[in-house]
């Protein structure tokens, strides 16, 4: 049976997408503005090819591990 996916092509596309996200949104701290914008861009891309794509919110408590 012939492989329907070209893994090399998919890997290159994944690396290109990662590079684009880094270039457009820069360094990101979880919960920060650039992180939210990167998530929205990924959500948009996934919504085009998936049955469902969801964005989820979460609470951040920086420094809480310091007690």
mmCIF file of the N, C-alpha and C atoms, coordinates in Angstrom:
data_MODEL
# 
_entry.id   MODEL 
# 
loop_
_atom_site.group_PDB 
_atom_site.id 
_atom_site.type_symbol 
_atom_site.label_atom_id 
_atom_site.label_alt_id 
_atom_site.label_comp_id 
_atom_site.label_asym_id 
_atom_site.label_entity_id 
_atom_site.label_seq_id 
_atom_site.pdbx_PDB_ins_code 
_atom_site.Cartn_x 
_atom_site.Cartn_y 
_atom_site.Cartn_z 
_atom_site.occupancy 
_atom_site.B_iso_or_equiv 
_atom_site.pdbx_formal_charge 
_atom_site.auth_seq_id 
_atom_site.auth_comp_id 
_atom_site.auth_asym_id 
_atom_site.auth_atom_id 
_atom_site.pdbx_PDB_model_num 
ATOM 1   N N  . UNK A 1 1  ? 0.841   -1.176 0.000  1.00 0.00 ? 1  UNK A N  1 
ATOM 2   C CA . UNK A 1 1  ? 0.000   0.000  0.000  1.00 0.00 ? 1  UNK A CA 1 
ATOM 3   C C  . UNK A 1 1  ? 0.891   1.246  0.000  1.00 0.00 ? 1  UNK A C  1 
ATOM 4   N N  . UNK A 1 2  ? 0.569   2.170  -0.844 1.00 0.00 ? 2  UNK A N  1 
ATOM 5   C CA . UNK A 1 2  ? 1.358   3.401  -0.953 1.00 0.00 ? 2  UNK A CA 1 
ATOM 6   C C  . UNK A 1 2  ? 1.057   4.332  0.220  1.00 0.00 ? 2  UNK A C  1 
ATOM 7   N N  . UNK A 1 3  ? 2.113   4.922  0.774  1.00 0.00 ? 3  UNK A N  1 
ATOM 8   C CA . UNK A 1 3  ? 1.960   5.885  1.868  1.00 0.00 ? 3  UNK A CA 1 
ATOM 9   C C  . UNK A 1 3  ? 1.296   7.148  1.327  1.00 0.00 ? 3  UNK A C  1 
ATOM 10  N N  . UNK A 1 4  ? 0.173   7.544  1.915  1.00 0.00 ? 4  UNK A N  1 
ATOM 11  C CA . UNK A 1 4  ? -0.565  8.715  1.446  1.00 0.00 ? 4  UNK A CA 1 
ATOM 12  C C  . UNK A 1 4  ? 0.082   10.025 1.876  1.00 0.00 ? 4  UNK A C  1 
ATOM 13  N N  . UNK A 1 5  ? 0.965   9.974  2.854  1.00 0.00 ? 5  UNK A N  1 
ATOM 14  C CA . UNK A 1 5  ? 1.592   11.181 3.376  1.00 0.00 ? 5  UNK A CA 1 
ATOM 15  C C  . UNK A 1 5  ? 3.074   11.201 3.029  1.00 0.00 ? 5  UNK A C  1 
ATOM 16  N N  . UNK A 1 6  ? 3.545   12.338 2.671  1.00 0.00 ? 6  UNK A N  1 
ATOM 17  C CA . UNK A 1 6  ? 4.974   12.527 2.429  1.00 0.00 ? 6  UNK A CA 1 
ATOM 18  C C  . UNK A 1 6  ? 5.547   13.126 3.708  1.00 0.00 ? 6  UNK A C  1 
ATOM 19  N N  . UNK A 1 7  ? 6.165   12.296 4.539  1.00 0.00 ? 7  UNK A N  1 
ATOM 20  C CA . UNK A 1 7  ? 6.643   12.745 5.846  1.00 0.00 ? 7  UNK A CA 1 
ATOM 21  C C  . UNK A 1 7  ? 7.669   13.862 5.736  1.00 0.00 ? 7  UNK A C  1 
ATOM 22  N N  . UNK A 1 8  ? 8.536   13.786 4.735  1.00 0.00 ? 8  UNK A N  1 
ATOM 23  C CA . UNK A 1 8  ? 9.536   14.849 4.570  1.00 0.00 ? 8  UNK A CA 1 
ATOM 24  C C  . UNK A 1 8  ? 8.868   16.188 4.293  1.00 0.00 ? 8  UNK A C  1 
ATOM 25  N N  . UNK A 1 9  ? 7.880   16.168 3.422  1.00 0.00 ? 9  UNK A N  1 
ATOM 26  C CA . UNK A 1 9  ? 7.164   17.406 3.083  1.00 0.00 ? 9  UNK A CA 1 
ATOM 27  C C  . UNK A 1 9  ? 6.418   17.943 4.311  1.00 0.00 ? 9  UNK A C  1 
ATOM 28  N N  . UNK A 1 10 ? 5.767   17.037 5.045  1.00 0.00 ? 10 UNK A N  1 
ATOM 29  C CA . UNK A 1 10 ? 5.052   17.468 6.256  1.00 0.00 ? 10 UNK A CA 1 
ATOM 30  C C  . UNK A 1 10 ? 6.010   18.034 7.293  1.00 0.00 ? 10 UNK A C  1 
ATOM 31  N N  . UNK A 1 11 ? 7.168   17.422 7.452  1.00 0.00 ? 11 UNK A N  1 
ATOM 32  C CA . UNK A 1 11 ? 8.158   17.917 8.408  1.00 0.00 ? 11 UNK A CA 1 
ATOM 33  C C  . UNK A 1 11 ? 8.639   19.305 8.007  1.00 0.00 ? 11 UNK A C  1 
ATOM 34  N N  . UNK A 1 12 ? 8.920   19.493 6.719  1.00 0.00 ? 12 UNK A N  1 
ATOM 35  C CA . UNK A 1 12 ? 9.365   20.819 6.248  1.00 0.00 ? 12 UNK A CA 1 
ATOM 36  C C  . UNK A 1 12 ? 8.281   21.872 6.466  1.00 0.00 ? 12 UNK A C  1 
ATOM 37  N N  . UNK A 1 13 ? 7.022   21.508 6.195  1.00 0.00 ? 13 UNK A N  1 
ATOM 38  C CA . UNK A 1 13 ? 5.922   22.456 6.406  1.00 0.00 ? 13 UNK A CA 1 
ATOM 39  C C  . UNK A 1 13 ? 5.764   22.798 7.890  1.00 0.00 ? 13 UNK A C  1 
ATOM 40  N N  . UNK A 1 14 ? 5.944   21.805 8.761  1.00 0.00 ? 14 UNK A N  1 
ATOM 41  C CA . UNK A 1 14 ? 5.842   22.044 10.203 1.00 0.00 ? 14 UNK A CA 1 
ATOM 42  C C  . UNK A 1 14 ? 6.944   22.982 10.687 1.00 0.00 ? 14 UNK A C  1 
ATOM 43  N N  . UNK A 1 15 ? 8.152   22.752 10.200 1.00 0.00 ? 15 UNK A N  1 
ATOM 44  C CA . UNK A 1 15 ? 9.272   23.617 10.581 1.00 0.00 ? 15 UNK A CA 1 
ATOM 45  C C  . UNK A 1 15 ? 9.072   25.024 10.044 1.00 0.00 ? 15 UNK A C  1 
ATOM 46  N N  . UNK A 1 16 ? 8.548   25.142 8.821  1.00 0.00 ? 16 UNK A N  1 
ATOM 47  C CA . UNK A 1 16 ? 8.269   26.458 8.240  1.00 0.00 ? 16 UNK A CA 1 
ATOM 48  C C  . UNK A 1 16 ? 7.200   27.186 9.054  1.00 0.00 ? 16 UNK A C  1 
ATOM 49  N N  . UNK A 1 17 ? 6.156   26.469 9.471  1.00 0.00 ? 17 UNK A N  1 
ATOM 50  C CA . UNK A 1 17 ? 5.104   27.082 10.290 1.00 0.00 ? 17 UNK A CA 1 
ATOM 51  C C  . UNK A 1 17 ? 5.669   27.545 11.626 1.00 0.00 ? 17 UNK A C  1 
ATOM 52  N N  . UNK A 1 18 ? 6.493   26.715 12.248 1.00 0.00 ? 18 UNK A N  1 
ATOM 53  C CA . UNK A 1 18 ? 7.128   27.101 13.510 1.00 0.00 ? 18 UNK A CA 1 
ATOM 54  C C  . UNK A 1 18 ? 7.959   28.366 13.326 1.00 0.00 ? 18 UNK A C  1 
ATOM 55  N N  . UNK A 1 19 ? 8.739   28.430 12.245 1.00 0.00 ? 19 UNK A N  1 
ATOM 56  C CA . UNK A 1 19 ? 9.538   29.621 11.952 1.00 0.00 ? 19 UNK A CA 1 
ATOM 57  C C  . UNK A 1 19 ? 8.683   30.852 11.739 1.00 0.00 ? 19 UNK A C  1 
ATOM 58  N N  . UNK A 1 20 ? 7.560   30.679 11.042 1.00 0.00 ? 20 UNK A N  1 
ATOM 59  C CA . UNK A 1 20 ? 6.650   31.811 10.798 1.00 0.00 ? 20 UNK A CA 1 
ATOM 60  C C  . UNK A 1 20 ? 6.061   32.328 12.111 1.00 0.00 ? 20 UNK A C  1 
ATOM 61  N N  . UNK A 1 21 ? 5.635   31.435 12.973 1.00 0.00 ? 21 UNK A N  1 
ATOM 62  C CA . UNK A 1 21 ? 5.061   31.838 14.269 1.00 0.00 ? 21 UNK A CA 1 
ATOM 63  C C  . UNK A 1 21 ? 6.114   32.573 15.095 1.00 0.00 ? 21 UNK A C  1 
ATOM 64  N N  . UNK A 1 22 ? 7.341   32.060 15.120 1.00 0.00 ? 22 UNK A N  1 
ATOM 65  C CA . UNK A 1 22 ? 8.414   32.715 15.877 1.00 0.00 ? 22 UNK A CA 1 
ATOM 66  C C  . UNK A 1 22 ? 8.709   34.085 15.288 1.00 0.00 ? 22 UNK A C  1 
ATOM 67  N N  . UNK A 1 23 ? 8.768   34.177 13.964 1.00 0.00 ? 23 UNK A N  1 
ATOM 68  C CA . UNK A 1 23 ? 9.060   35.460 13.310 1.00 0.00 ? 23 UNK A CA 1 
ATOM 69  C C  . UNK A 1 23 ? 7.971   36.492 13.556 1.00 0.00 ? 23 UNK A C  1 
ATOM 70  N N  . UNK A 1 24 ? 6.721   36.057 13.468 1.00 0.00 ? 24 UNK A N  1 
ATOM 71  C CA . UNK A 1 24 ? 5.601   36.996 13.602 1.00 0.00 ? 24 UNK A CA 1 
ATOM 72  C C  . UNK A 1 24 ? 5.314   37.399 15.043 1.00 0.00 ? 24 UNK A C  1 
ATOM 73  N N  . UNK A 1 25 ? 5.480   36.468 15.994 1.00 0.00 ? 25 UNK A N  1 
ATOM 74  C CA . UNK A 1 25 ? 5.041   36.732 17.359 1.00 0.00 ? 25 UNK A CA 1 
ATOM 75  C C  . UNK A 1 25 ? 6.176   36.783 18.365 1.00 0.00 ? 25 UNK A C  1 
ATOM 76  N N  . UNK A 1 26 ? 7.396   36.474 17.936 1.00 0.00 ? 26 UNK A N  1 
ATOM 77  C CA . UNK A 1 26 ? 8.547   36.604 18.814 1.00 0.00 ? 26 UNK A CA 1 
ATOM 78  C C  . UNK A 1 26 ? 8.509   35.684 20.009 1.00 0.00 ? 26 UNK A C  1 
ATOM 79  N N  . UNK A 1 27 ? 9.341   35.991 21.008 1.00 0.00 ? 27 UNK A N  1 
ATOM 80  C CA . UNK A 1 27 ? 9.368   35.160 22.217 1.00 0.00 ? 27 UNK A CA 1 
ATOM 81  C C  . UNK A 1 27 ? 8.032   35.280 22.958 1.00 0.00 ? 27 UNK A C  1 
ATOM 82  N N  . UNK A 1 28 ? 7.608   34.166 23.547 1.00 0.00 ? 28 UNK A N  1 
ATOM 83  C CA . UNK A 1 28 ? 6.296   34.157 24.185 1.00 0.00 ? 28 UNK A CA 1 
ATOM 84  C C  . UNK A 1 28 ? 6.366   33.533 25.565 1.00 0.00 ? 28 UNK A C  1 
ATOM 85  N N  . UNK A 1 29 ? 5.771   34.220 26.505 1.00 0.00 ? 29 UNK A N  1 
ATOM 86  C CA . UNK A 1 29 ? 5.562   33.667 27.844 1.00 0.00 ? 29 UNK A CA 1 
ATOM 87  C C  . UNK A 1 29 ? 4.116   33.209 27.887 1.00 0.00 ? 29 UNK A C  1 
ATOM 88  N N  . UNK A 1 30 ? 3.874   32.027 28.435 1.00 0.00 ? 30 UNK A N  1 
ATOM 89  C CA . UNK A 1 30 ? 2.508   31.505 28.504 1.00 0.00 ? 30 UNK A CA 1 
ATOM 90  C C  . UNK A 1 30 ? 1.573   32.539 29.110 1.00 0.00 ? 30 UNK A C  1 
ATOM 91  N N  . UNK A 1 31 ? 0.481   32.786 28.413 1.00 0.00 ? 31 UNK A N  1 
ATOM 92  C CA . UNK A 1 31 ? -0.524  33.726 28.891 1.00 0.00 ? 31 UNK A CA 1 
ATOM 93  C C  . UNK A 1 31 ? -0.302  35.159 28.454 1.00 0.00 ? 31 UNK A C  1 
ATOM 94  N N  . UNK A 1 32 ? 0.848   35.462 27.859 1.00 0.00 ? 32 UNK A N  1 
ATOM 95  C CA . UNK A 1 32 ? 1.135   36.819 27.412 1.00 0.00 ? 32 UNK A CA 1 
ATOM 96  C C  . UNK A 1 32 ? 0.419   37.146 26.109 1.00 0.00 ? 32 UNK A C  1 
ATOM 97  N N  . UNK A 1 33 ? 0.442   38.409 25.731 1.00 0.00 ? 33 UNK A N  1 
ATOM 98  C CA . UNK A 1 33 ? -0.240  38.876 24.533 1.00 0.00 ? 33 UNK A CA 1 
ATOM 99  C C  . UNK A 1 33 ? 0.284   38.177 23.279 1.00 0.00 ? 33 UNK A C  1 
ATOM 100 N N  . UNK A 1 34 ? 1.599   38.062 23.124 1.00 0.00 ? 34 UNK A N  1 
ATOM 101 C CA . UNK A 1 34 ? 2.141   37.415 21.930 1.00 0.00 ? 34 UNK A CA 1 
ATOM 102 C C  . UNK A 1 34 ? 1.791   35.929 21.906 1.00 0.00 ? 34 UNK A C  1 
ATOM 103 N N  . UNK A 1 35 ? 1.682   35.315 23.065 1.00 0.00 ? 35 UNK A N  1 
ATOM 104 C CA . UNK A 1 35 ? 1.282   33.912 23.146 1.00 0.00 ? 35 UNK A CA 1 
ATOM 105 C C  . UNK A 1 35 ? -0.164  33.743 22.683 1.00 0.00 ? 35 UNK A C  1 
ATOM 106 N N  . UNK A 1 36 ? -1.036  34.638 23.122 1.00 0.00 ? 36 UNK A N  1 
ATOM 107 C CA . UNK A 1 36 ? -2.439  34.574 22.707 1.00 0.00 ? 36 UNK A CA 1 
ATOM 108 C C  . UNK A 1 36 ? -2.574  34.790 21.200 1.00 0.00 ? 36 UNK A C  1 
ATOM 109 N N  . UNK A 1 37 ? -1.822  35.729 20.655 1.00 0.00 ? 37 UNK A N  1 
ATOM 110 C CA . UNK A 1 37 ? -1.888  35.979 19.212 1.00 0.00 ? 37 UNK A CA 1 
ATOM 111 C C  . UNK A 1 37 ? -1.366  34.781 18.419 1.00 0.00 ? 37 UNK A C  1 
ATOM 112 N N  . UNK A 1 38 ? -0.303  34.149 18.887 1.00 0.00 ? 38 UNK A N  1 
ATOM 113 C CA . UNK A 1 38 ? 0.222   32.952 18.222 1.00 0.00 ? 38 UNK A CA 1 
ATOM 114 C C  . UNK A 1 38 ? -0.807  31.822 18.273 1.00 0.00 ? 38 UNK A C  1 
ATOM 115 N N  . UNK A 1 39 ? -1.463  31.655 19.419 1.00 0.00 ? 39 UNK A N  1 
ATOM 116 C CA . UNK A 1 39 ? -2.496  30.627 19.556 1.00 0.00 ? 39 UNK A CA 1 
ATOM 117 C C  . UNK A 1 39 ? -3.657  30.894 18.608 1.00 0.00 ? 39 UNK A C  1 
ATOM 118 N N  . UNK A 1 40 ? -4.059  32.150 18.471 1.00 0.00 ? 40 UNK A N  1 
ATOM 119 C CA . UNK A 1 40 ? -5.145  32.497 17.555 1.00 0.00 ? 40 UNK A CA 1 
ATOM 120 C C  . UNK A 1 40 ? -4.760  32.202 16.108 1.00 0.00 ? 40 UNK A C  1 
ATOM 121 N N  . UNK A 1 41 ? -3.506  32.456 15.738 1.00 0.00 ? 41 UNK A N  1 
ATOM 122 C CA . UNK A 1 41 ? -3.046  32.164 14.382 1.00 0.00 ? 41 UNK A CA 1 
ATOM 123 C C  . UNK A 1 41 ? -3.047  30.651 14.135 1.00 0.00 ? 41 UNK A C  1 
ATOM 124 N N  . UNK A 1 42 ? -2.565  29.878 15.103 1.00 0.00 ? 42 UNK A N  1 
ATOM 125 C CA . UNK A 1 42 ? -2.582  28.422 14.962 1.00 0.00 ? 42 UNK A CA 1 
ATOM 126 C C  . UNK A 1 42 ? -4.014  27.895 14.902 1.00 0.00 ? 42 UNK A C  1 
ATOM 127 N N  . UNK A 1 43 ? -4.879  28.461 15.710 1.00 0.00 ? 43 UNK A N  1 
ATOM 128 C CA . UNK A 1 43 ? -6.290  28.067 15.708 1.00 0.00 ? 43 UNK A CA 1 
ATOM 129 C C  . UNK A 1 43 ? -6.894  28.314 14.330 1.00 0.00 ? 43 UNK A C  1 
ATOM 130 N N  . UNK A 1 44 ? -6.609  29.455 13.753 1.00 0.00 ? 44 UNK A N  1 
ATOM 131 C CA . UNK A 1 44 ? -7.130  29.773 12.422 1.00 0.00 ? 44 UNK A CA 1 
ATOM 132 C C  . UNK A 1 44 ? -6.662  28.745 11.400 1.00 0.00 ? 44 UNK A C  1 
ATOM 133 N N  . UNK A 1 45 ? -5.373  28.428 11.408 1.00 0.00 ? 45 UNK A N  1 
ATOM 134 C CA . UNK A 1 45 ? -4.827  27.448 10.465 1.00 0.00 ? 45 UNK A CA 1 
ATOM 135 C C  . UNK A 1 45 ? -5.462  26.069 10.662 1.00 0.00 ? 45 UNK A C  1 
ATOM 136 N N  . UNK A 1 46 ? -5.609  25.651 11.912 1.00 0.00 ? 46 UNK A N  1 
ATOM 137 C CA . UNK A 1 46 ? -6.186  24.334 12.190 1.00 0.00 ? 46 UNK A CA 1 
ATOM 138 C C  . UNK A 1 46 ? -7.669  24.277 11.835 1.00 0.00 ? 46 UNK A C  1 
ATOM 139 N N  . UNK A 1 47 ? -8.386  25.370 12.049 1.00 0.00 ? 47 UNK A N  1 
ATOM 140 C CA . UNK A 1 47 ? -9.819  25.407 11.747 1.00 0.00 ? 47 UNK A CA 1 
ATOM 141 C C  . UNK A 1 47 ? -10.084 25.201 10.254 1.00 0.00 ? 47 UNK A C  1 
ATOM 142 N N  . UNK A 1 48 ? -9.097  25.520 9.423  1.00 0.00 ? 48 UNK A N  1 
ATOM 143 C CA . UNK A 1 48 ? -9.257  25.352 7.983  1.00 0.00 ? 48 UNK A CA 1 
ATOM 144 C C  . UNK A 1 48 ? -9.212  23.888 7.550  1.00 0.00 ? 48 UNK A C  1 
ATOM 145 N N  . UNK A 1 49 ? -8.581  23.034 8.347  1.00 0.00 ? 49 UNK A N  1 
ATOM 146 C CA . UNK A 1 49 ? -8.396  21.645 7.902  1.00 0.00 ? 49 UNK A CA 1 
ATOM 147 C C  . UNK A 1 49 ? -8.882  20.595 8.899  1.00 0.00 ? 49 UNK A C  1 
ATOM 148 N N  . UNK A 1 50 ? -9.435  21.028 10.026 1.00 0.00 ? 50 UNK A N  1 
ATOM 149 C CA . UNK A 1 50 ? -9.925  20.083 11.036 1.00 0.00 ? 50 UNK A CA 1 
ATOM 150 C C  . UNK A 1 50 ? -11.434 20.215 11.195 1.00 0.00 ? 50 UNK A C  1 
ATOM 151 N N  . UNK A 1 51 ? -12.057 19.168 11.688 1.00 0.00 ? 51 UNK A N  1 
ATOM 152 C CA . UNK A 1 51 ? -13.493 19.235 11.953 1.00 0.00 ? 51 UNK A CA 1 
ATOM 153 C C  . UNK A 1 51 ? -13.800 20.263 13.037 1.00 0.00 ? 51 UNK A C  1 
ATOM 154 N N  . UNK A 1 52 ? -12.934 20.311 14.055 1.00 0.00 ? 52 UNK A N  1 
ATOM 155 C CA . UNK A 1 52 ? -13.117 21.252 15.162 1.00 0.00 ? 52 UNK A CA 1 
ATOM 156 C C  . UNK A 1 52 ? -11.762 21.745 15.632 1.00 0.00 ? 52 UNK A C  1 
ATOM 157 N N  . UNK A 1 53 ? -11.736 22.991 16.035 1.00 0.00 ? 53 UNK A N  1 
ATOM 158 C CA . UNK A 1 53 ? -10.537 23.570 16.649 1.00 0.00 ? 53 UNK A CA 1 
ATOM 159 C C  . UNK A 1 53 ? -11.025 24.475 17.776 1.00 0.00 ? 53 UNK A C  1 
ATOM 160 N N  . UNK A 1 54 ? -10.404 24.372 18.935 1.00 0.00 ? 54 UNK A N  1 
ATOM 161 C CA . UNK A 1 54 ? -10.855 25.130 20.108 1.00 0.00 ? 54 UNK A CA 1 
ATOM 162 C C  . UNK A 1 54 ? -9.712  25.939 20.703 1.00 0.00 ? 54 UNK A C  1 
ATOM 163 N N  . UNK A 1 55 ? -10.040 27.110 21.182 1.00 0.00 ? 55 UNK A N  1 
ATOM 164 C CA . UNK A 1 55 ? -9.120  27.895 22.005 1.00 0.00 ? 55 UNK A CA 1 
ATOM 165 C C  . UNK A 1 55 ? -9.588  27.743 23.443 1.00 0.00 ? 55 UNK A C  1 
ATOM 166 N N  . UNK A 1 56 ? -8.662  27.533 24.350 1.00 0.00 ? 56 UNK A N  1 
ATOM 167 C CA . UNK A 1 56 ? -9.004  27.407 25.758 1.00 0.00 ? 56 UNK A CA 1 
ATOM 168 C C  . UNK A 1 56 ? -8.288  28.468 26.561 1.00 0.00 ? 56 UNK A C  1 
ATOM 169 N N  . UNK A 1 57 ? -8.945  28.970 27.573 1.00 0.00 ? 57 UNK A N  1 
ATOM 170 C CA . UNK A 1 57 ? -8.326  29.935 28.474 1.00 0.00 ? 57 UNK A CA 1 
ATOM 171 C C  . UNK A 1 57 ? -7.804  29.191 29.705 1.00 0.00 ? 57 UNK A C  1 
ATOM 172 N N  . UNK A 1 58 ? -6.864  29.811 30.373 1.00 0.00 ? 58 UNK A N  1 
ATOM 173 C CA . UNK A 1 58 ? -6.336  29.224 31.598 1.00 0.00 ? 58 UNK A CA 1 
ATOM 174 C C  . UNK A 1 58 ? -5.801  30.353 32.470 1.00 0.00 ? 58 UNK A C  1 
ATOM 175 N N  . UNK A 1 59 ? -5.757  30.099 33.756 1.00 0.00 ? 59 UNK A N  1 
ATOM 176 C CA . UNK A 1 59 ? -5.253  31.091 34.701 1.00 0.00 ? 59 UNK A CA 1 
ATOM 177 C C  . UNK A 1 59 ? -3.746  30.975 34.887 1.00 0.00 ? 59 UNK A C  1 
ATOM 178 N N  . UNK A 1 60 ? -3.102  32.094 35.044 1.00 0.00 ? 60 UNK A N  1 
ATOM 179 C CA . UNK A 1 60 ? -1.655  32.127 35.276 1.00 0.00 ? 60 UNK A CA 1 
ATOM 180 C C  . UNK A 1 60 ? -1.392  32.705 36.656 1.00 0.00 ? 60 UNK A C  1 
ATOM 181 N N  . UNK A 1 61 ? -0.486  32.102 37.368 1.00 0.00 ? 61 UNK A N  1 
ATOM 182 C CA . UNK A 1 61 ? -0.077  32.585 38.675 1.00 0.00 ? 61 UNK A CA 1 
ATOM 183 C C  . UNK A 1 61 ? 1.459   32.598 38.737 1.00 0.00 ? 61 UNK A C  1 
ATOM 184 N N  . UNK A 1 62 ? 2.084   33.554 38.023 1.00 0.00 ? 62 UNK A N  1 
ATOM 185 C CA . UNK A 1 62 ? 3.547   33.573 37.993 1.00 0.00 ? 62 UNK A CA 1 
ATOM 186 C C  . UNK A 1 62 ? 4.122   33.705 39.402 1.00 0.00 ? 62 UNK A C  1 
ATOM 187 N N  . UNK A 1 63 ? 5.130   32.959 39.666 1.00 0.00 ? 63 UNK A N  1 
ATOM 188 C CA . UNK A 1 63 ? 5.796   33.027 40.953 1.00 0.00 ? 63 UNK A CA 1 
ATOM 189 C C  . UNK A 1 63 ? 5.099   32.270 42.064 1.00 0.00 ? 63 UNK A C  1 
ATOM 190 N N  . UNK A 1 64 ? 3.978   31.630 41.778 1.00 0.00 ? 64 UNK A N  1 
ATOM 191 C CA . UNK A 1 64 ? 3.240   30.940 42.846 1.00 0.00 ? 64 UNK A CA 1 
ATOM 192 C C  . UNK A 1 64 ? 4.053   29.774 43.406 1.00 0.00 ? 64 UNK A C  1 
ATOM 193 N N  . UNK A 1 65 ? 4.964   29.221 42.623 1.00 0.00 ? 65 UNK A N  1 
ATOM 194 C CA . UNK A 1 65 ? 5.779   28.108 43.108 1.00 0.00 ? 65 UNK A CA 1 
ATOM 195 C C  . UNK A 1 65 ? 6.766   28.561 44.182 1.00 0.00 ? 65 UNK A C  1 
ATOM 196 N N  . UNK A 1 66 ? 6.939   29.884 44.329 1.00 0.00 ? 66 UNK A N  1 
ATOM 197 C CA . UNK A 1 66 ? 7.863   30.399 45.345 1.00 0.00 ? 66 UNK A CA 1 
ATOM 198 C C  . UNK A 1 66 ? 7.247   30.373 46.742 1.00 0.00 ? 66 UNK A C  1 
ATOM 199 N N  . UNK A 1 67 ? 5.919   30.159 46.790 1.00 0.00 ? 67 UNK A N  1 
ATOM 200 C CA . UNK A 1 67 ? 5.214   30.007 48.048 1.00 0.00 ? 67 UNK A CA 1 
ATOM 201 C C  . UNK A 1 67 ? 5.127   31.274 48.807 1.00 0.00 ? 67 UNK A C  1 
# 
